[in-house]
Amino acid sequence: MLSTYVPIVGLFALAAAFALFSVAVAPFVGPRRYNRAKLEAYECGIEPVDQPLHGGRFPVKYYLTAMLFIVFDIEIVFLYPWAVANDALGVFGLVEMVVFIATVFLAYAYVWRRGGLEWD
């Protein structure tokens, strides 16, 4: 019975051995040409700026965008289980999901109207 899992265990062992070997050998084989650009922090292609020790101020739009992402992400979290159990829920589930989507759409329309999706 366990002999059917031997190839899978062998594949995992081979992958782990390759990963450990690659990490262990890389410092000895890889190039060591350091320059100023390689030693600086990388921030998505934007030149990093020095900030005070207590941190800089973030604009309010940053937090509004994060909250909007969470709202629409939660909508998707509720849509997946509904889609899986759609047949079992029947018309009641359909009506509840239409009400839920309409509520989220109203929030989306409000944010769009107020300019919350515009990034200046």
Helices and strands as residue ranges (DSSP letters): G 2-5, H 6-29, H 36-39, H 60-84, H 86-114
